[in-house]
């Protein structure tokens, strides 16, 4: 059994045994003298001592195992993933006077067996925030989940982020979150805003911010010029910027992806093939500077919208490093007329992809190689309802020693949608 789970369990059992022994002694003092001298009570006393000794040994060794957990990032040579189960967070669950929903990112702290989840509420219902939770899994799926803490993201001046009515220029759009166990900090992304009006336009750049575990701002990354919001049709599109994010190279690198193509790089994904390219950005953690950019080609939109000219989208909602310059990439497709999303998970290799950081337009300069991708799973094939998947993390090991992946869905605070957690077993 993994020491993370075993250590507190055994500690609890020890406390129970101690209580039993204590009750026994109390009983002995108040009972008749012959009971104390009886062989049954003496045997029970001896057995309790032996049990305490054995449990202390198990407790000590299992707690040592937790100290042996390293801060190295998990790697995986993934051959396939197997669906184990689903858990739905109750709609509009109230926790610490906030409404839980809009869960658009998740990351696992293996040492403390905690999960961090970001809420994409733009301070409209409650100030921008993140949650901490415990998730219990078995070989059969997710047993339960409960929230253990909530913190607001704080601005550099120490205040909570405003909503759009109070300050439209500083309203965040939270999307992704990752935990660094070495520095014990969180990094989160905001998509910014691009609203063009004759009298009152809003151009707010996307952001990548660092906070401590209490949500206090500590630093931010330098955003490259081609990812800054512009009034002309250049740069990123509205609500299609820093959707996904992950650490790599043992927390020395941060990968961040735009959800849809920038204006200069081509059209949004359509029903038919149209060379829709997004950018995956590589940041150096130490300098917080973007050092490399890669092109990634999107699949077409999975289903025709109904009516035919209504809204549809396919973009990258999250990424996860699996080691050696390889990523799991989640493509999420939605079409009007369908409640479910089509979620495809791709194994993506960046090794042969061209560095396009100095290529201002993928339309005008087509001399580049895209990242190589291979379909790992199309969740349509699971024959279950799949909602708006926006987060992925490695979870704890299963009893059989296999790695796990946990996906989370953003319900958009819509009662018709679900805040799903999906558990998968990794086959290597």
N, C-alpha and C positions, 0 to 999 in steps of 0.2 A: 504493500500500500504506500502511496506517495506520502512522504513525511509531512507535506503541507497540510494534508487532511488528517493524517494519523495522529500527529502531535497534540492538537487540541482535543481530539476525541479521547485519547488515552488519559490526558489530564483530567477530563471530565469524569471518566470512569474512576480514576484514583480518588477524586473528591467524593464520589458516591460511596466507595468502599470505606473511606475514612469516616464518613457519616454513619455508615452501618456499624463500624467498630465503636464509634463514640456512643451510639445508641445502646450498643451491647453493654458497654461499661456502665452507662447510666442505669440500665435495667438491672445490672448485677448489683449495684450499690443499693437499690431500692427493693430488690426482690429478696425472697427468703434465702438464707445462707446456703441451704442445700443445693439450690440451683447453681450458684456460683461454683460449687464443688463438683457438680455433675460432669460426667465425662463428655456429654454432648456439647455443653457450652465450652469446655476446654478445647475440644476438637475444632469447634467453630472459630475460636480465638486463634488457634494455630493456623488454621486454613486461611483466615483473613490476613495474617502476617505474611504467609507464603505468597498469597495473591498480590499483596502490596509490593513485595519484593520483586516479583516477576514483572508486574506492571511498571514498576520504577525502571527496571532494566529496559523494557520496551520503550518506555517514554524517553529515556535518556538517549538511546540509539536512534530513535526516530527523529528526535529534535536535532541530533547531529546531522541527519540527512538534510534537513532544511537549511543548515548552514553551508552544506556542500552545493546548494543550488547556485549556479553561476549566473552572471549577468550577460552572458553571451546570447546573441540573437539566435533563435531557432532556425535551422536550415532543414530543407526537405527535398528529396528527390522524388517528386510526386508522380506516381503512375496512374492514380485515380482517386476519387473521393466517393465515399458511401454515405448516403443520407441515413441518419439515425433517429432524428426526431425534431419536433417543433414545440416551442413554448411561446404563448402570447401574453404580453404584458397587458393587464386590464386597461381598457380605454379610460383616459382622463384620470388616471390614478393620482391621488394627491399625496405628495410627500414634502414635508417641511414647508408647507404653504405654497408649493409650486405644483403645476400640472405636468405630469410626465407624458411625453409624446415627442414626436419629431426627432427620434433617436437616429442620428445620421452618421455616427462613428463609434467604434468600440476598440478598446485595447486591453490586453491582459498583463497584470503584474503577477508573475509566477511566484515570486518570493513570498508575497503576502496574500496570494490567492484572491486578488481584487480585480474588478473590471472597472475601467473608466469609460463612460458613455457621454457623448456630447449631444446637447439638445439644440436643434436649429431654430428655435424660437428667437425671432429678431427683437427680443425684449418687448414683444407685443403683449403676451400674456403675463410673463414674469421676466425679470432681467436675464440677459444671456447667461448661460450656466452649463455646468456639467455635473454628472452624478457618479457615485461610486456604488458598486453592487457586488453581491456574491451570487454565483451561479453554480448549482450542484448538478453534475452530470453523472450518468452511468453508461454502461455499454448499450443500453436501450434508448438513451436519449437524455433530454434535459429534465431533471427531476423537479427543480424549483429555482426561483430567482427572487431575491429580495434586495431592496435598496438600503444602503448603509450610511450614505452621506450625500450632501449636495453643496456645491460652492458656486458662487457667482464669479464670472470672469470680471476682472477689474481693469479699468483703463490705466494708462501711465500715471494719471493724477490720483489714482486710488479710489475712484468712484465707479459705480456700476454703469454699464453701457445703457444709453438712452434708447427709447423707442423712436419710431419714425416721426411721430407727432412732436416730440420734444426736441429732437436734433437729428434731422434726416441725413446730415453729412457725417455723423459719427455712429450711426446705427449699424451694428455688425450683422453679418449673415453667416453664422457658424456652420461648419460642415464636417471637418475631419479633426481627429484627436489622436495623439500618440504619447505614450509614456516612456520616458528615458529612465531606466532603473539605475544607471550609473550616476547621473546628476540628480536623480529624484525630482524631475520636473516634467511638465506637460507642454507639448507643442500643439497649437490648434490653428486652423485656417479659417479665414473669412473671405467670402467671394466678392465683397465690395458691392458697388451699385452703379448702374448706368441708366439714368432716366433723362431723356432729352425733351425739354419743353421750351416754348418761346420765352417765358418769363422766369422759370425757376427750374433749371436743370440740376441734376445731381450726378456728379462724377466722383465716386469714391473708390480708390484703388483696392484691389484684393490685398490680403495681409496674411503673414505667417508670424504668429506671436508665441513667445515663451512665457509660461507662468509657473509659479510654485504650486504646491499641492493644495494651497488655500485659495488659488485663483489670482494671486497678486502678480501683476505684470513685472517681468524681469528683463525682457529684451525682445527684439524682432529681427526678421530677416530683410535683407535688401531686395526689393522686387525689381526685376529687370525691366527696362523701358518698354519692351514689346508686350509686356503683360500689364501695363498701366492703362486705365480707362481713358478713352478719348471721345470727343464729341463727333469727330469724323468716323467713318466706318473703318477704323483701324484698331488693332488690339483685340482684347477679349470681348465676347458678347455678354449681354446681361444674364446673370444667373447661370453662367456656364464656365466658371473660372476654376478656383482651387477646390475641386470637389473631393479629391482623394489624396492620400499622403501616407508615407511609411518610412521608417528608418531602414538603413542598410549598413553593411560594413561594420557591424558591431557598434552601431550608434554614432558612427563618424560621418555618415551620409544621410541626407534626407531627400527622398524622391517625392515630388508633388506633380499632380497632373491637372490639366484643364479638362473640363467635362466635354466641351464641344470645340470645334475648330475656331481659331481666331479668324477675324475677317480676312486678313492677308493670306491665310493658309487654305482658304477654299470654303465650299458650302457646308452647311449642316448635313448630317446623314439623312438620306431619303429612303423611300421604299426600294428603289433600285440602286445599283452600285454607282457611286459618284465621286470616289476618291476623297472621302472625308477624313482629313488628318488632324489629330490633336497633337499637343506637345506634352512630353513628360520631361520635367525639369529636375536636374540633379543639383543639390546644394551641398556645399561643404559646411558641416556643423560648426567647426571652429571659427571660420571667417564669416559664416552666415551669408555667403555669396553664391549665386547661381554660376556653376562652372561648366555645365554641359546641358544641352537640350536634345531630345530625341523625337523623331516622328513616329506616330503609332496610327495605323489605319483602322478606322471603325467599320464594323459590319453595317449593312443597311438596316433600316427600321424593320422590325420583325413582322409586324402585321399592318394591314391597311387600316387607316382610321375610318370611322363612320360618324358623320358624313365624310366623304372622300377627301375634302380639302380642309378638314379640321386638324387640330394640333396632334403632332406625333414627334417622337424624339428617340434617338439612340446616342448614348454617350457613356463615358467611363465614370462610374460613381465611386470607385475605390480601388486601391492597389495595396499589395502586400508583398514584401520581400521574402523570397524563399532561399536566398543565398546565391553567390556566384553571379551577380549581375542579372539575376532572373526575378521576375515578378509574377504574382497572380494578379490578373487584371479583370475587374468586373465590368462588363458592359450591360447597361440597363436600358431596355427599350419599352416605351409606353406609347399606346395609340388610343385616341379618343374612341369610346364605344366599348372598351374593355376595362375591367377593373384591375385585372392582374397585370403584372409586368413580366416581360421575358428577360430572364437573367442568364447571361452566358459568362462562364468563368474560363479565362484563357491562361495557358502557360506562355509567358512572354520572355524572350531572351533579347537583351540589349547589346550583346557583344558585337554583333555585326552591323548594328545601326549606326548611321552617320550622325556625327555631332552637327546639329543645325543651329547652334547658338548664334552664328554669324549669318544665317540665312534669313533675311527679313520677310520673305514671302515664298511659301511652298508652291504657290501658283506660278510665279514667274521663274523660279529656279527649281527645276524638277530633278536636279542631279543629287539625289540623296537615296539612301537605303532606309526603309522603315524597320522598326523592331519586328523580329520574327515572332509570330504567335501561333499557338495550336490550341484548338478547343479542348478543354478538359471536361466541361459539363454544360449542357443546356438544361436549366431547371424546368423547362416545359415538360421534359421527359419524366419528371417525378410524378406527374398527374395529381398534383396538389396545388392549392391556391398559393401563389407566390406574390408577395407585395413588393414594395418599393425598396429593394435591398440597397443599402448605402454604406454598410460597414462590414469589415471582416478582421478577424484576429486569430492567431493560434491560441488554443485553449490548453487545458491540462492533458496529461497522458491518460489514455483509457487503461482499465485494468490489464488489458492484453499488451500494453506497452506502446500502442500506436498513438501517433499525434492526432490532434483534433483541430478542426476549424469551426469557428462560430461566426455566423452572419447575423446582422441586425437590419431590420426594415424600419424606415421612416414612415409613420402613418399620416404625416402632414396634419396632425390634430383633427383628422377626419373620422367620424364614427363609423364610416363604411369601410375604412381601412384597418390594418392590423400592425401593431408593433411586434413583429415576429422575431424570434430568435431561432435560428436553424443550426443544428449540430451535424457535422460531418466527420466521419472517420477518414484519416489520410492513409492511403495505400501506397507503400513505397516499394 
